[in-house]
Amino acid sequence: MTGRRVGLAVVVALMVAACGNGTAARVSSADAEGGVLRVGVVETSQSLNPWLTLTLPSGIGKMLAYPRLIEQDAGAGGWHPAPDLATSWDIAPDYRRITFHLRPTAKWSDGGPITARDAAWTINTTLRFRDGPTSRMAGVVAGIERASAPDPTTLVVDYHTVRSDALEAVGGVPLLPEHVWAPLATGDGRGLQAYRPDQRPGGMVTGGPYRLQRFDPRGTVVFVRDPDYYRPPARAKVLTLTLFTNADSMVHAFRAGEVDVILSVPTSAVPAVRKTPGATVSADPSFEQLDLLFNSNPNKTENRELLDPRVREALGYCIDRQDVIDVVFHGYARRIETLFGSTSQYANRALPARDHDCAAGNRILDELGYRRGPDGVRIVPAGSGQPTHRMAYEVVTPNSWPFNITRAATILRSNLGDLGVDATQLTVGDEPATWAKTLGADCDATTRRGYTGWDLWLDVDISDINPLDTLDHYVSSSWCAWNLTGFTDPAYDELYRATSRDPAQRDAGIMKLQEMYYLARAAYPIAEIPEISAHNDRWTGFPSFLLVATNKDFYTRPHLTNGG
């Protein structure tokens, strides 16, 4: 097994920085015995620096370690905001101000108070460096003029323009202790992105339900319960987040009783997991979908034919999505047409389904004059500043997803071969390596550098609870951050801005933006991936697995079946 794990005996022996004065407290055998909730996930966790990384394990770690203003909860009426550090909030009639009322007794792990000043500093610093070190969080603070703290329990966020999703966006910002991070926010702010709080053993200042004890980006992250947490304390005394390099090792660990919960179970492993004594398997609608992404950077110099929506439409026609669903996902996945999941209240269900019709794709390329060469591969005529060349492309694939993406790539290559397109798979590694390849190491939104080292990318795209956050993935201002394809369309940008500023037109704008992206064919949705997770019978009280990435309750409510 390549994924490293910390077992119970090791956790018992670990020294844990659990006191506000910095002294060490030991997890006793009595406390740790049966009180360790062990969670497994396939992926690496680059850092717990909120301005640096976007992976699921990092998101879980940041959620457990830092306070947020609000949570996102799921109910019969869909998603809705719920209190976290803020117990209540007021939105001004003109939508240009939100006033949050914070808990008065919240503490950082070093004993200092968590105040509105910390929240204001985090938001204002993200704004200040949004074109540089904090760009990956720039979208959530867009439209904010400033944040202020008139007193320790009141946070006021003023907007220079109306933003219809303001509460959901700013409410989810991980809030940082100003006294720790402010010395880094000097000059160009590069120190903010370079800082690794998780590399300070016992010294990371946190404010969530758990305190960080040990961080291994490719092994096990160990958290201990924070006794001073401002909400009901976590039921688990210790929580470990084990990062496996592949799904097989994660499933093996679960079946061997070495982890209690596993997230993102491969569909091929579901029968084996169901046979595990005491296992409960949960299959929920997912925020994830497998997409074929097209490099849509208008400044790209090679294979510019892929900027033509008609060419992308032709390629999409030849992809046999049902074959991918049956072979790769063993029938558990669903076909999808839009940027949102099949059960989302925001999905545009008026978009017509795109059936597998390779003959139609071939007709489109014939009409464009892309004739087949002697080897059967189509030839793109000279034009648009590029010479005559074969329709030959690499398909970038990461290796960090818990399903057989190579099998998906094989199906894709065969499908495109029927179209006269020569596709080869290029496996690039984990999430950081994939981003370096696709966005480019020198990606710069202001000068429009980046998105030059690839043509096709078979990857999992993640939609957000906040629909405007999902649609923000395709605006020009999200280059080098959330925008994965380099898609640039001034009309889309303008409609996005109008939609985000006008609450009365929000729903209609969300539907129209999906239609625009659908017609641009910058991404071809292949399948909605179900979130299949499992837990053993040592623990009970798990809320919906939909909350895995959005709500601390998933990690604080479970308790031992014996009442411990």
FISE-491121 format. One record per residue (C-alpha): chain; x, y, z; residue number from 1. Coordinates in Angstrom, 3 decimals. Layout:
# FISE-491121
  ch         x         y         z    i
   A         X         Y         Z  NUM
...
***
This chain:
# FISE-491121
  ch         x         y         z    i
   A     0.000     0.000     0.000    1
   A     1.401     3.350    -1.016    2
   A    -0.923     5.531     1.067    3
   A     0.647     5.975     4.504    4
   A    -1.580     5.735     7.554    5
   A    -1.306     6.578    11.224    6
   A    -2.912     3.824    13.260    7
   A    -4.446     4.092    16.692    8
   A    -1.286     3.108    18.545    9
   A     0.660     5.867    16.809   10
   A    -2.028     8.457    17.477   11
   A    -1.972     7.571    21.180   12
   A     1.753     8.279    21.295   13
   A     1.605    11.596    19.471   14
   A     2.296    14.825    21.331   15
   A    -0.528    17.240    20.594   16
   A    -0.348    21.006    20.950   17
   A    -3.724    21.452    22.565   18
   A    -3.340    24.235    25.113   19
   A    -3.729    27.954    24.500   20
   A    -0.421    28.724    26.223   21
   A     1.485    26.530    23.800   22
   A     2.254    23.730    26.250   23
   A     1.878    20.192    24.996   24
   A    -0.907    17.859    26.019   25
   A    -0.760    14.127    25.411   26
   A    -3.648    12.173    23.953   27
   A    -4.102     9.534    26.614   28
   A    -4.882     5.921    25.859   29
   A    -8.270     6.356    27.524   30
   A    -9.169     9.332    25.341   31
   A    -7.885     7.858    22.103   32
   A    -9.233     4.360    22.637   33
   A   -12.133     4.202    20.178   34
   A   -12.265     7.983    19.974   35
   A   -10.322     8.385    16.749   36
   A   -12.475     9.054    13.700   37
   A   -10.328     7.949    10.762   38
   A   -11.303     9.374     7.365   39
   A    -9.743     8.288     4.076   40
   A    -9.705    10.135     0.764   41
   A    -7.821     9.743    -2.512   42
   A    -5.835    12.887    -3.271   43
   A    -3.014    14.990    -1.892   44
   A    -3.334    17.993     0.397   45
   A    -0.856    20.622    -0.709   46
   A    -1.288    23.000     2.211   47
   A    -3.725    24.502     4.697   48
   A    -2.931    27.962     3.367   49
   A    -6.351    29.175     2.117   50
   A    -4.774    31.278    -0.623   51
   A    -2.759    28.441    -2.094   52
   A    -4.654    25.273    -2.764   53
   A    -8.027    24.012    -3.970   54
   A    -7.963    20.233    -3.445   55
   A   -10.743    18.442    -1.568   56
   A    -8.523    17.307     1.357   57
   A    -7.148    20.816     1.713   58
   A   -10.691    22.161     1.693   59
   A   -11.719    19.724     4.415   60
   A    -8.636    20.622     6.468   61
   A    -9.281    24.363     6.137   62
   A   -12.919    23.849     7.079   63
   A   -11.906    22.009    10.253   64
   A    -9.137    24.439    11.234   65
   A   -10.577    27.885    10.470   66
   A   -13.810    29.666    11.364   67
   A   -16.206    30.838     8.671   68
   A   -19.036    33.300     8.913   69
   A   -21.698    30.833     7.782   70
   A   -22.097    27.181     6.869   71
   A   -23.953    25.725     3.922   72
   A   -26.593    23.210     4.932   73
   A   -28.796    20.920     2.870   74
   A   -32.496    20.400     3.441   75
   A   -35.739    19.621     1.671   76
   A   -35.766    23.062     0.068   77
   A   -32.218    22.759    -1.265   78
   A   -29.123    24.508     0.048   79
   A   -29.406    27.292     2.586   80
   A   -27.055    29.306     4.807   81
   A   -26.720    28.382     8.482   82
   A   -24.866    30.054    11.354   83
   A   -21.211    29.375    12.074   84
   A   -19.068    32.147    13.606   85
   A   -21.908    34.532    12.734   86
   A   -25.127    33.811    14.598   87
   A   -27.175    36.134    12.397   88
   A   -26.828    38.680     9.606   89
   A   -28.711    41.592     8.084   90
   A   -28.756    42.441     4.374   91
   A   -29.469    46.054     3.479   92
   A   -32.497    46.738     1.236   93
   A   -30.196    47.927    -1.561   94
   A   -28.065    44.752    -1.217   95
   A   -24.896    46.810    -0.797   96
   A   -24.184    45.978     2.832   97
   A   -24.205    42.834     4.936   98
   A   -23.830    43.118     8.691   99
   A   -22.767    39.950    10.508  100
   A   -23.242    39.474    14.239  101
   A   -20.499    37.229    15.632  102
   A   -20.248    35.005    18.675  103
   A   -18.675    36.937    21.568  104
   A   -16.681    34.107    23.185  105
   A   -14.889    32.509    20.227  106
   A   -11.145    31.895    20.728  107
   A    -8.149    31.108    18.589  108
   A    -6.148    28.071    19.668  109
   A    -3.469    30.326    21.188  110
   A    -6.070    31.798    23.547  111
   A    -6.670    35.083    21.760  112
   A   -10.213    36.172    20.871  113
   A   -11.635    35.638    17.393  114
   A   -13.106    38.997    16.516  115
   A   -14.690    40.885    13.669  116
   A   -11.313    42.540    13.145  117
   A    -9.815    39.187    12.090  118
   A   -12.651    38.689     9.613  119
   A   -12.294    42.206     8.201  120
   A    -8.530    41.800     7.847  121
   A    -8.934    38.491     5.971  122
   A   -11.447    39.941     3.522  123
   A    -9.556    43.205     2.967  124
   A    -6.248    41.390     2.463  125
   A    -7.823    39.077    -0.107  126
   A    -9.076    42.195    -1.898  127
   A    -5.729    43.951    -1.695  128
   A    -3.769    41.158    -3.357  129
   A    -6.530    39.700    -5.543  130
   A    -4.479    40.148    -8.723  131
   A    -1.555    38.243    -7.242  132
   A    -1.051    35.983    -4.232  133
   A    -4.725    35.802    -3.208  134
   A    -6.122    35.374    -6.728  135
   A    -7.558    31.932    -6.067  136
   A    -9.985    33.479    -3.611  137
   A   -10.592    36.659    -5.599  138
   A   -13.964    35.496    -6.880  139
   A   -15.538    35.237    -3.444  140
   A   -14.703    38.844    -2.570  141
   A   -15.550    40.355    -5.966  142
   A   -17.691    43.471    -5.647  143
   A   -16.628    44.210    -2.073  144
   A   -15.507    47.761    -1.369  145
   A   -14.246    47.075     2.128  146
   A   -14.924    45.190     5.335  147
   A   -14.897    46.895     8.716  148
   A   -15.272    45.968    12.378  149
   A   -17.057    48.699    14.362  150
   A   -16.811    46.466    17.422  151
   A   -15.440    42.971    18.213  152
   A   -18.697    41.167    17.385  153
   A   -19.925    43.197    14.409  154
   A   -18.574    42.786    10.888  155
   A   -19.781    45.116     8.152  156
   A   -19.119    44.218     4.509  157
   A   -19.808    47.031     2.049  158
   A   -20.169    46.446    -1.681  159
   A   -19.487    48.969    -4.426  160
   A   -21.916    47.079    -6.616  161
   A   -24.830    44.761    -5.958  162
   A   -23.884    41.092    -5.846  163
   A   -26.797    38.691    -5.688  164
   A   -24.765    35.859    -4.146  165
   A   -22.868    38.026    -1.681  166
   A   -23.916    36.138     1.449  167
   A   -22.958    32.717     0.104  168
   A   -19.667    33.989    -1.288  169
   A   -18.205    36.002     1.579  170
   A   -19.780    33.734     4.174  171
   A   -17.537    30.853     3.192  172
   A   -14.195    32.673     3.375  173
   A   -11.787    30.914     5.797  174
   A   -11.060    33.528     8.453  175
   A    -7.458    33.916     9.597  176
   A    -5.849    35.258    12.782  177
   A    -4.621    38.737    11.905  178
   A    -1.831    38.663    14.495  179
   A    -0.265    35.645    12.739  180
   A    -0.755    36.546     9.084  181
   A    -0.505    40.359     9.009  182
   A     3.338    40.439     9.090  183
   A     3.271    38.503     5.799  184
   A     1.032    41.017     4.004  185
   A     3.840    43.413     3.084  186
   A     5.229    44.537    -0.258  187
   A     3.737    42.473    -3.068  188
   A     2.212    40.031    -0.584  189
   A     4.142    37.030    -1.860  190
   A     4.781    36.001     1.713  191
   A     1.069    35.205     2.081  192
   A     1.232    32.479    -0.540  193
   A     4.629    31.183     0.540  194
   A     3.592    30.707     4.165  195
   A     2.944    27.127     5.287  196
   A     1.093    27.292     8.602  197
   A     0.810    23.518     8.628  198
   A     4.591    23.167     8.777  199
   A     4.720    24.666    12.277  200
   A     4.395    21.558    14.510  201
   A     1.992    22.385    17.289  202
   A     2.150    26.014    16.305  203
   A    -0.587    26.494    13.712  204
   A    -3.136    28.892    15.164  205
   A    -6.608    27.561    14.403  206
   A   -10.187    28.443    15.321  207
   A   -12.299    25.543    14.115  208
   A   -13.596    22.401    15.820  209
   A   -10.187    20.713    15.549  210
   A    -6.591    21.793    16.051  211
   A    -3.875    20.590    13.731  212
   A    -1.357    18.251    15.310  213
   A     0.445    16.754    12.326  214
   A     0.425    17.502     8.615  215
   A     1.705    15.207     5.900  216
   A     0.545    16.273     2.411  217
   A     0.855    12.731     1.105  218
   A     0.172    10.741     4.244  219
   A    -1.985    11.420     7.284  220
   A    -3.163    14.717     8.710  221
   A    -3.955    14.495    12.426  222
   A    -6.403    16.806    14.194  223
   A    -7.397    16.882    17.876  224
   A   -10.633    18.220    19.288  225
   A   -10.564    21.870    20.318  226
   A   -12.135    22.100    23.777  227
   A   -12.694    25.847    23.326  228
   A   -14.564    25.627    20.024  229
   A   -17.361    28.214    19.915  230
   A   -19.985    25.704    18.803  231
   A   -20.824    22.312    20.363  232
   A   -17.518    20.412    20.512  233
   A   -16.717    17.582    18.142  234
   A   -17.768    14.165    19.386  235
   A   -14.536    12.581    18.093  236
   A   -11.525    13.255    20.307  237
   A    -9.088    12.775    17.422  238
   A    -9.720    12.974    13.674  239
   A    -7.258    11.687    11.109  240
   A    -7.491    12.476     7.419  241
   A    -5.500     9.896     5.497  242
   A    -4.531    10.769     1.929  243
   A    -4.223     7.682    -0.249  244
   A    -2.438     7.699    -3.567  245
   A    -4.997     5.391    -5.158  246
   A    -8.490     4.123    -4.496  247
   A    -7.504     0.473    -4.224  248
   A    -5.318     1.132    -1.196  249
   A    -8.072     3.225     0.415  250
   A   -10.671     0.479    -0.037  251
   A    -8.216    -2.139     1.249  252
   A    -7.615    -0.056     4.377  253
   A   -11.368     0.258     4.977  254
   A   -11.990    -3.453     4.569  255
   A    -9.109    -4.165     6.939  256
   A   -10.625    -1.883     9.576  257
   A    -7.823     0.674     9.361  258
   A   -10.083     3.641     8.484  259
   A   -13.667     4.278     9.523  260
   A   -14.907     6.459     6.659  261
   A   -13.880     6.540     3.020  262
   A   -14.884     9.268     0.570  263
   A   -15.255     8.865    -3.190  264
   A   -15.406     5.078    -3.383  265
   A   -14.776     3.875    -6.955  266
   A   -17.875     2.357    -8.502  267
   A   -15.891    -0.780    -9.311  268
   A   -15.203    -1.285    -5.604  269
   A   -18.794    -0.886    -4.381  270
   A   -19.601    -4.647    -4.391  271
   A   -16.533    -5.400    -2.278  272
   A   -17.224    -2.525     0.105  273
   A   -20.832    -3.667     0.570  274
   A   -19.549    -7.096     1.638  275
   A   -17.421    -5.577     4.388  276
   A   -18.965    -6.513     7.771  277
   A   -20.654    -3.516     9.372  278
   A   -20.277    -1.270     6.319  279
   A   -22.878     1.286     5.268  280
   A   -22.596     2.588     1.711  281
   A   -24.078     5.937     0.719  282
   A   -24.589     7.059    -2.891  283
   A   -25.562    10.709    -3.181  284
   A   -25.814    13.196    -6.046  285
   A   -22.435    14.697    -6.629  286
   A   -20.908    18.095    -7.259  287
   A   -18.476    16.421    -9.641  288
   A   -18.698    15.634   -13.320  289
   A   -16.297    14.190   -15.851  290
   A   -15.783    16.698   -18.666  291
   A   -13.738    16.909   -21.820  292
   A   -12.275    20.407   -21.608  293
   A   -11.064    22.307   -24.670  294
   A    -8.246    24.820   -24.464  295
   A   -10.226    27.968   -25.221  296
   A    -7.493    30.566   -24.837  297
   A    -8.051    32.934   -27.801  298
   A    -4.322    33.728   -27.779  299
   A    -3.159    30.148   -28.296  300
   A    -0.883    29.768   -31.305  301
   A    -1.237    26.057   -32.111  302
   A    -4.241    23.937   -33.078  303
   A    -6.415    27.028   -33.253  304
   A    -9.130    25.047   -35.014  305
   A   -10.176    23.926   -31.528  306
   A   -11.363    27.472   -30.850  307
   A   -14.156    26.912   -33.389  308
   A   -17.364    25.796   -31.601  309
   A   -18.264    23.749   -34.682  310
   A   -15.084    21.697   -34.371  311
   A   -15.710    21.167   -30.669  312
   A   -19.287    20.187   -31.457  313
   A   -18.039    17.593   -33.935  314
   A   -15.702    16.077   -31.359  315
   A   -18.500    16.003   -28.802  316
   A   -20.851    14.177   -31.163  317
   A   -18.400    11.270   -31.392  318
   A   -17.980    10.734   -27.637  319
   A   -19.982     7.698   -26.517  320
   A   -20.954     8.879   -23.068  321
   A   -23.039     5.820   -22.290  322
   A   -20.023     3.615   -22.960  323
   A   -18.015     5.634   -20.430  324
   A   -20.845     5.371   -17.895  325
   A   -21.171     1.610   -18.366  326
   A   -17.490     0.713   -18.519  327
   A   -15.769     3.248   -16.276  328
   A   -18.506     3.932   -13.728  329
   A   -20.262     0.545   -13.866  330
   A   -23.601     2.199   -14.565  331
   A   -23.627     4.425   -11.469  332
   A   -22.989     7.719   -13.294  333
   A   -25.531     9.808   -15.210  334
   A   -25.442    11.710   -18.459  335
   A   -25.379    15.434   -17.959  336
   A   -25.713    18.457   -20.254  337
   A   -24.988    21.421   -18.062  338
   A   -22.599    22.817   -15.485  339
   A   -24.753    21.771   -12.531  340
   A   -25.686    18.401   -11.141  341
   A   -28.821    16.617   -12.234  342
   A   -30.593    17.362    -8.947  343
   A   -29.538    21.000    -8.686  344
   A   -32.334    23.548    -8.645  345
   A   -30.092    25.706   -10.852  346
   A   -29.585    23.230   -13.716  347
   A   -30.886    24.455   -17.087  348
   A   -32.969    21.453   -18.114  349
   A   -34.091    23.131   -21.338  350
   A   -30.713    22.455   -22.956  351
   A   -31.156    19.675   -25.506  352
   A   -29.446    16.357   -24.939  353
   A   -26.482    15.657   -27.192  354
   A   -26.684    12.082   -28.409  355
   A   -23.804     9.967   -29.635  356
   A   -23.834    10.597   -33.394  357
   A   -20.376    10.272   -34.910  358
   A   -21.823    10.502   -38.425  359
   A   -23.000    14.033   -37.607  360
   A   -19.534    14.884   -36.305  361
   A   -17.934    13.628   -39.498  362
   A   -20.331    15.687   -41.599  363
   A   -19.354    18.854   -39.725  364
   A   -15.634    18.299   -40.327  365
   A   -16.293    17.420   -43.971  366
   A   -18.177    20.688   -44.395  367
   A   -15.274    22.576   -42.809  368
   A   -12.916    21.079   -45.396  369
   A   -10.881    18.933   -43.021  370
   A   -10.128    16.025   -45.353  371
   A    -8.626    12.732   -44.238  372
   A    -4.979    12.134   -45.008  373
   A    -3.423     8.849   -46.171  374
   A    -3.355     7.549   -42.587  375
   A    -7.010     8.410   -41.990  376
   A    -6.232    11.438   -39.812  377
   A    -7.880    14.651   -40.942  378
   A    -5.794    17.589   -42.179  379
   A    -6.447    21.163   -41.090  380
   A    -5.820    23.601   -43.954  381
   A    -3.429    26.488   -43.440  382
   A    -4.977    29.614   -41.949  383
   A    -5.328    31.716   -38.825  384
   A    -1.575    32.065   -38.688  385
   A    -0.891    28.340   -38.537  386
   A     0.381    25.920   -41.193  387
   A    -1.357    22.840   -42.539  388
   A    -1.314    20.139   -39.862  389
   A    -2.918    16.893   -38.760  390
   A    -5.748    16.837   -36.226  391
   A    -3.531    15.234   -33.607  392
   A    -3.920    16.163   -29.951  393
   A    -2.764    15.079   -26.531  394
   A    -5.481    14.407   -23.969  395
   A    -4.216    15.498   -20.570  396
   A    -5.346    13.274   -17.699  397
   A    -4.497    13.541   -13.996  398
   A    -3.983    10.335   -12.040  399
   A    -5.563    11.412    -8.754  400
   A    -9.242    10.632    -9.365  401
   A   -10.833     7.537    -7.758  402
   A   -11.869     5.908   -11.024  403
   A   -10.095     4.492   -14.042  404
   A    -9.487     7.660   -16.015  405
   A    -7.118     5.783   -18.324  406
   A   -10.032     3.562   -19.347  407
   A   -12.098     6.691   -19.997  408
   A    -9.247     8.109   -22.078  409
   A    -9.045     4.871   -24.078  410
   A   -12.741     5.092   -24.951  411
   A   -12.318     8.750   -25.864  412
   A    -9.333     8.041   -28.102  413
   A   -11.256     5.313   -29.918  414
   A   -14.284     7.578   -30.374  415
   A   -12.182    10.418   -31.774  416
   A   -10.387     7.975   -34.034  417
   A   -13.743     7.309   -35.711  418
   A   -13.804    11.027   -36.458  419
   A   -10.343    11.049   -38.029  420
   A    -8.708    12.638   -34.966  421
   A    -5.490    11.201   -33.565  422
   A    -5.675    11.489   -29.751  423
   A    -2.962    10.338   -27.368  424
   A    -3.142    10.265   -23.584  425
   A    -0.739    12.345   -21.504  426
   A    -0.849    11.501   -17.787  427
   A     0.568    14.377   -15.764  428
   A     0.248    13.314   -12.125  429
   A    -1.601    14.848    -9.203  430
   A    -3.514    18.118    -8.877  431
   A    -0.514    20.477    -8.564  432
   A     1.178    18.865   -11.575  433
   A    -2.029    19.056   -13.594  434
   A    -2.501    22.753   -12.835  435
   A     1.123    23.463   -13.736  436
   A     0.597    21.750   -17.092  437
   A    -2.778    23.237   -17.998  438
   A    -2.673    26.775   -16.628  439
   A     1.073    27.107   -17.094  440
   A     3.786    27.945   -14.604  441
   A     3.854    31.564   -15.834  442
   A     0.073    32.065   -15.943  443
   A    -0.737    35.760   -15.603  444
   A    -4.274    37.101   -15.854  445
   A    -3.203    40.700   -16.478  446
   A    -0.980    39.905   -19.472  447
   A    -3.055    36.910   -20.616  448
   A    -0.202    34.424   -20.365  449
   A    -0.999    30.785   -19.748  450
   A    -3.127    27.963   -21.131  451
   A    -0.654    27.139   -23.891  452
   A     0.653    23.660   -23.067  453
   A    -2.371    21.511   -23.911  454
   A    -5.342    21.029   -26.221  455
   A    -7.753    18.550   -24.608  456
   A    -8.117    17.815   -20.902  457
   A   -10.159    14.944   -19.505  458
   A   -10.828    15.992   -15.960  459
   A   -13.356    16.274   -13.187  460
   A   -14.992    19.661   -12.808  461
   A   -16.618    20.563    -9.517  462
   A   -19.735    22.690    -9.292  463
   A   -20.387    24.839    -6.254  464
   A   -23.428    25.225    -4.055  465
   A   -23.439    28.876    -5.007  466
   A   -24.391    28.835    -8.715  467
   A   -22.548    32.059    -9.477  468
   A   -19.365    30.497    -8.102  469
   A   -19.769    27.706   -10.657  470
   A   -20.415    30.137   -13.492  471
   A   -17.449    32.218   -12.339  472
   A   -15.201    29.370   -13.537  473
   A   -15.638    30.672   -17.084  474
   A   -15.289    34.439   -16.768  475
   A   -12.147    36.131   -18.009  476
   A   -11.360    37.602   -14.585  477
   A   -10.895    34.057   -13.253  478
   A    -7.894    33.329   -15.445  479
   A    -5.069    31.538   -13.620  480
   A    -7.460    30.613   -10.819  481
   A   -10.921    29.046   -11.289  482
   A   -11.028    29.351   -15.079  483
   A    -9.699    25.973   -16.212  484
   A    -9.939    26.393   -19.985  485
   A    -8.965    29.988   -20.709  486
   A   -12.490    30.549   -22.007  487
   A   -12.911    34.244   -22.856  488
   A   -16.159    35.779   -24.065  489
   A   -16.926    39.466   -23.380  490
   A   -20.666    38.808   -23.750  491
   A   -20.499    36.057   -21.137  492
   A   -18.475    38.309   -18.824  493
   A   -20.983    41.128   -19.146  494
   A   -24.002    38.900   -18.512  495
   A   -22.230    37.376   -15.520  496
   A   -21.622    40.826   -14.057  497
   A   -25.233    41.836   -14.663  498
   A   -26.536    38.606   -13.145  499
   A   -24.367    38.954   -10.076  500
   A   -25.519    42.564    -9.536  501
   A   -29.254    42.162    -9.973  502
   A   -31.014    39.834    -7.522  503
   A   -34.266    40.194    -9.457  504
   A   -32.641    38.802   -12.638  505
   A   -30.410    36.258   -10.930  506
   A   -32.276    33.055   -11.814  507
   A   -32.880    34.045   -15.447  508
   A   -29.238    35.054   -15.831  509
   A   -28.026    31.735   -14.414  510
   A   -30.061    29.869   -17.044  511
   A   -28.830    32.085   -19.888  512
   A   -25.178    31.787   -18.866  513
   A   -25.462    28.002   -18.955  514
   A   -26.938    28.240   -22.436  515
   A   -24.087    30.470   -23.643  516
   A   -21.455    28.093   -22.341  517
   A   -23.336    25.108   -23.769  518
   A   -23.357    26.693   -27.242  519
   A   -19.686    27.673   -27.013  520
   A   -18.813    23.978   -26.450  521
   A   -15.787    24.945   -24.334  522
   A   -16.423    21.845   -22.266  523
   A   -18.277    18.666   -23.101  524
   A   -19.974    17.162   -20.045  525
   A   -19.635    13.381   -20.148  526
   A   -21.042    12.089   -16.877  527
   A   -22.174    13.170   -13.448  528
   A   -20.129    11.195   -10.951  529
   A   -22.028     9.989    -7.877  530
   A   -20.497    10.575    -4.456  531
   A   -20.216     7.063    -3.102  532
   A   -18.915     6.946     0.443  533
   A   -18.919     4.383     3.207  534
   A   -18.501     4.163     6.950  535
   A   -18.253     1.285     9.388  536
   A   -20.505     0.573    12.357  537
   A   -18.061     1.900    14.959  538
   A   -19.486     5.350    14.255  539
   A   -23.017     6.624    13.865  540
   A   -24.766     9.965    13.533  541
   A   -23.342    11.004    10.170  542
   A   -25.407    13.708     8.468  543
   A   -25.809    13.602     4.701  544
   A   -22.631    12.794     2.814  545
   A   -23.485    15.816     0.671  546
   A   -21.981    17.872     3.504  547
   A   -18.499    16.306     3.202  548
   A   -16.968    19.428     1.638  549
   A   -19.335    22.122     2.872  550
   A   -20.262    21.711     6.528  551
   A   -18.277    20.998     9.694  552
   A   -21.198    19.013    11.104  553
   A   -20.182    16.027     9.019  554
   A   -17.006    15.768    11.119  555
   A   -18.315    16.923    14.501  556
   A   -21.654    15.113    14.869  557
   A   -20.639    11.434    14.428  558
   A   -20.179     9.531    17.659  559
   A   -19.146     6.078    18.730  560
   A   -21.918     3.514    18.610  561
   A   -21.208     2.637    22.247  562
   A   -21.948     6.235    23.252  563
   A   -18.332     7.285    23.722  564
***
